[in-house]
Amino acid sequence: MDSFSDVAFFAAINKLGSLAAAAQELGVTPSAVSKRLHALESRLGVRLLNRTTRRISLTPEGESYLVEGARILAELETLERTVGGNSSSPHGLLKIGATLGFGRRHIAPALAAFSRQFPKIEIQLYLSERPMNLTELGLDAVVHFGDLPDVRLTARLLANNRRLLVAAPTYLARAGLPGSPRDLARHSCIFIREADETFGTWHFRHGAQQETVKVRGTMSTNDGESAVVWALEGQGLVVRSEWDIAEPLRHGTLCQVLPQWQLAPADIHLVYSGGKTRSDKLRVLVDFLLERFADHRQQKAGGAGGPAGKGQW
């Protein structure tokens, strides 16, 4: 039982982000937390955390201990729930990560509805434009766009999603309409600096034909919403997720360009650890969000499904 307690203790440190925060949460002194962590590392014979004055981070051994330990704790919770007749409602803390734009517009309202249905579950929502490492940040689940980050994690498709090339009608009237991806070299393009993409390079596919284009422009940002504002102002072409530009596409203030050419899809997944041994609180969250977005994964990305549908040039 001490081993089970140590796993929960270590998970609390990682989730809270510091020894001092863990001490406050557990109702003990920081020195007591430090001594217990040292005793745990001594017993295992490995270092679990890299510690500096500003932050803590998982070592590879610490990440394995956390991931596998979470699985074991979930199995224990499942066992107790089964033996106990599953009489109690889900409760506890859930920490969820999402991107800024999609998180504000879609995940935050969904979590408000979820909280009304499961009032005993405490929700903490973390939003960022940077990719989130679920294990490193101590999150229970992350809403992730595009390629999946880690084969050891479980991912469930929430919604199909396309990346689209768009521009304002005012820009297209002034600069002309590109006939192929190669024509983009003569256009002003708005860049979004993202860690997982080569800056200034866009990849297109049309059937078996593929085109990689180096584009140029004078405006770039790490914020997708700012890039959309610039596109609406007629500053150039931009590549954005269909979910982010559904409204201006419907109203015709942005128009899809080169609709016959496809960019890499950015399907939206809910990523979490635990697999079949999820805790009750995580299980009901996964089920709730899958139901919430059910209408948006009926067709593959690139088909007729999705939130947009008008404004093609």
C-alpha positions in Angstrom: 0.0 0.0 0.0 3.0 2.3 0.6 3.8 1.8 -3.1 0.3 2.9 -4.2 0.6 5.9 -1.9 4.0 6.8 -3.4 2.5 6.8 -6.9 -0.3 9.1 -5.9 2.2 11.3 -4.1 4.5 11.6 -7.1 1.5 12.2 -9.4 0.4 15.1 -7.2 3.9 16.7 -7.3 3.9 16.5 -11.1 0.3 17.8 -11.5 0.8 20.7 -9.2 4.2 21.7 -10.7 6.3 22.3 -7.6 7.2 20.8 -4.3 5.8 23.9 -2.5 2.4 23.6 -4.3 2.3 19.9 -3.5 3.1 20.6 0.2 0.2 23.1 0.3 -2.2 20.7 -1.3 -1.2 17.8 0.9 -1.2 19.9 4.1 2.5 19.3 5.0 5.7 21.3 4.9 7.8 21.6 1.8 10.7 19.9 3.6 8.4 16.9 4.3 7.6 16.6 0.6 11.3 16.9 -0.3 12.3 14.2 2.2 9.5 11.9 1.0 10.5 12.4 -2.7 14.2 11.7 -1.8 13.2 8.5 0.0 11.1 7.4 -3.0 14.0 8.0 -5.4 16.4 6.2 -3.0 14.1 3.2 -2.8 13.8 3.0 -6.6 17.5 3.8 -7.2 16.8 6.4 -9.8 16.1 10.1 -10.1 12.5 10.9 -11.0 12.6 14.7 -11.2 15.1 17.3 -12.4 14.8 20.1 -9.9 15.9 23.7 -10.2 15.0 26.8 -8.3 12.3 27.7 -10.9 10.8 24.5 -12.1 10.7 20.7 -12.0 10.7 18.3 -14.9 10.4 14.6 -15.4 13.4 12.4 -16.1 12.7 9.5 -18.5 12.4 7.2 -15.4 10.1 9.6 -13.8 7.9 9.8 -16.9 7.7 6.0 -17.0 6.9 5.8 -13.3 4.1 8.4 -13.7 2.5 6.9 -16.8 2.5 3.3 -15.5 1.7 4.4 -12.0 -1.4 6.3 -13.3 -2.5 3.2 -15.1 -2.1 1.0 -11.9 -4.0 3.6 -9.8 -6.8 3.7 -12.4 -7.0 -0.1 -12.3 -7.3 0.0 -8.5 -10.0 2.6 -8.7 -11.9 0.4 -11.3 -11.6 -2.6 -8.9 -12.9 -0.7 -6.0 -15.7 0.7 -8.0 -16.7 -2.8 -9.2 -16.5 -4.3 -5.7 -18.3 -1.3 -4.2 -21.2 -1.5 -6.6 -20.4 1.7 -8.4 -22.6 3.6 -6.0 -20.8 7.0 -5.9 -20.9 9.6 -8.6 -17.6 10.7 -10.3 -15.7 13.3 -8.4 -12.2 14.9 -8.1 -10.0 17.2 -10.1 -9.6 17.1 -13.9 -6.9 19.3 -15.6 -7.5 19.8 -19.3 -5.4 21.5 -22.0 -6.4 23.0 -25.3 -5.4 25.6 -27.9 -6.4 29.2 -27.2 -8.9 29.8 -30.0 -10.6 26.4 -30.1 -10.4 26.2 -26.3 -12.2 29.5 -25.8 -14.9 29.0 -28.5 -15.7 25.3 -28.1 -14.0 23.6 -25.2 -14.9 26.2 -22.5 -18.6 26.1 -23.3 -18.6 22.3 -23.4 -16.9 22.1 -20.0 -19.6 24.5 -18.6 -22.2 22.0 -19.7 -20.1 19.1 -18.4 -19.8 20.8 -15.0 -23.6 21.2 -14.7 -24.0 17.5 -15.4 -21.2 16.4 -13.0 -21.0 19.1 -10.3 -18.7 17.0 -8.0 -15.9 17.1 -10.6 -13.5 20.1 -10.4 -12.4 21.5 -13.7 -9.1 23.3 -14.5 -8.7 24.4 -18.1 -5.3 25.4 -19.5 -5.1 27.2 -22.8 -1.9 27.8 -24.9 -0.9 28.2 -28.5 2.2 26.0 -27.8 1.9 22.2 -28.0 1.2 20.7 -24.6 3.0 17.6 -23.2 0.3 15.9 -21.2 2.7 14.0 -18.9 5.1 16.8 -18.4 2.4 19.3 -17.4 0.4 16.9 -15.3 -2.7 17.2 -17.4 -5.4 14.5 -17.5 -6.4 15.2 -21.1 -5.4 17.5 -24.0 -7.3 18.6 -27.0 -4.8 18.1 -29.8 -4.8 19.2 -33.5 -3.0 17.3 -36.2 -0.6 14.3 -35.9 -0.7 12.5 -32.6 2.2 13.2 -30.3 2.9 9.9 -28.4 2.0 6.3 -29.2 1.8 5.5 -25.5 -1.2 7.8 -25.1 -4.8 7.0 -26.0 -6.5 9.3 -28.5 -10.1 9.6 -29.5 -11.3 11.5 -32.5 -13.5 14.5 -31.5 -13.9 16.1 -34.9 -12.6 16.0 -38.5 -10.9 19.2 -39.5 -9.3 20.6 -42.6 -6.6 23.2 -43.1 -7.7 25.7 -45.7 -6.0 28.4 -47.8 -8.1 31.6 -47.6 -8.0 35.3 -48.3 -10.4 38.3 -48.2 -12.3 39.2 -51.4 -10.6 42.6 -51.3 -7.1 41.0 -51.5 -8.1 38.6 -54.3 -9.6 41.5 -56.3 -6.4 43.4 -56.0 -3.8 40.6 -56.4 -5.6 38.2 -58.6 -6.6 34.5 -58.1 -3.8 31.9 -58.0 -4.4 29.1 -60.4 -2.0 26.6 -58.7 0.2 26.4 -55.6 3.2 27.5 -57.7 1.4 30.9 -58.2 1.6 31.6 -54.5 5.2 32.6 -54.8 3.9 35.9 -56.4 1.4 36.5 -53.6 1.6 38.0 -50.1 1.2 35.3 -47.5 0.6 35.5 -43.8 2.7 33.1 -41.7 1.9 31.5 -38.4 5.0 30.4 -36.6 4.3 27.0 -35.1 6.9 24.6 -33.6 5.9 21.6 -35.7 6.0 23.3 -39.1 8.8 24.5 -41.4 8.4 28.3 -41.5 7.2 29.6 -44.9 6.7 26.2 -46.5 3.2 25.0 -47.4 2.5 21.4 -48.7 -0.4 20.7 -51.1 -1.9 17.6 -52.5 -4.3 17.0 -55.5 -4.9 13.3 -56.0 -1.5 11.7 -56.6 0.1 15.1 -57.3 2.0 16.9 -54.5 3.4 20.4 -54.4 5.7 21.9 -51.8 5.8 25.7 -52.1 8.1 28.2 -50.4 5.9 31.3 -50.0 6.8 34.8 -48.8 5.2 37.7 -47.0 5.9 40.6 -44.6 3.6 39.6 -41.8 4.0 36.7 -39.4 2.7 35.8 -35.9 2.5 33.0 -33.4 -1.2 33.8 -32.8 -3.7 32.3 -35.2 -6.4 34.8 -34.5 -4.1 37.7 -35.3 -3.3 36.1 -38.6 -7.1 35.8 -39.4 -7.5 39.5 -38.5 -4.8 40.4 -41.0 -6.4 38.2 -43.7 -9.8 39.8 -43.1 -8.0 43.2 -43.5 -6.9 42.1 -47.0 -3.2 41.7 -46.1 -2.8 38.4 -47.9 -3.4 34.6 -48.0 -3.3 32.5 -44.8 -3.6 28.8 -44.0 -6.0 28.2 -41.1 -7.9 25.4 -39.5 -11.5 25.1 -40.8 -12.8 25.4 -37.3 -11.1 28.8 -36.8 -12.5 30.4 -39.9 -15.9 28.8 -40.2 -17.8 32.0 -39.4 -16.0 34.3 -41.9 -16.3 31.6 -44.6 -20.0 31.4 -44.1 -20.4 35.2 -44.3 -18.1 35.5 -47.3 -15.6 37.8 -45.6 -13.0 35.1 -46.3 -12.9 32.8 -49.3 -11.3 29.5 -49.8 -8.5 29.6 -52.5 -7.4 26.6 -54.6 -10.2 24.4 -53.1 -9.2 21.5 -55.4 -5.8 21.3 -53.5 -5.7 19.8 -50.1 -3.4 20.7 -47.2 -2.5 18.2 -44.4 -5.6 17.6 -42.2 -5.6 18.8 -38.6 -8.1 16.4 -37.1 -9.0 17.1 -33.5 -8.4 14.4 -30.9 -8.8 14.1 -27.2 -5.5 12.7 -25.9 -5.1 11.1 -22.5 -3.3 8.2 -20.7 -4.8 5.2 -19.0 -6.6 3.4 -22.0 -9.3 1.1 -20.7 -8.3 1.8 -17.1 -9.4 5.4 -17.1 -10.7 6.9 -13.8 -14.4 7.5 -13.5 -14.0 11.3 -13.9 -11.9 10.9 -17.0 -14.2 8.3 -18.5 -17.3 10.5 -18.2 -15.4 13.5 -19.6 -14.3 11.5 -22.7 -17.8 10.2 -23.2 -19.3 13.7 -22.8 -17.0 15.3 -25.3 -17.4 12.5 -27.9 -21.1 13.0 -27.7 -20.8 16.8 -27.8 -18.8 16.7 -31.1 -20.5 13.7 -32.6 -22.0 15.6 -35.6 -18.5 16.8 -36.6 -16.9 13.4 -37.3 -19.4 11.8 -39.6 -17.2 12.3 -42.6 -13.5 12.3 -43.3 -11.7 15.6 -43.4 -11.6 17.0 -46.9 -15.2 15.9 -47.6 -18.4 17.8 -47.3 -18.5 17.6 -43.5 -17.1 20.2 -41.1 -18.2 23.6 -39.9 -17.7 25.5 -43.1 -19.0 25.1 -46.6 -19.3 28.4 -48.4 -16.9 31.0 -49.8 -14.8 29.0 -52.3 -12.9 30.7 -55.1 
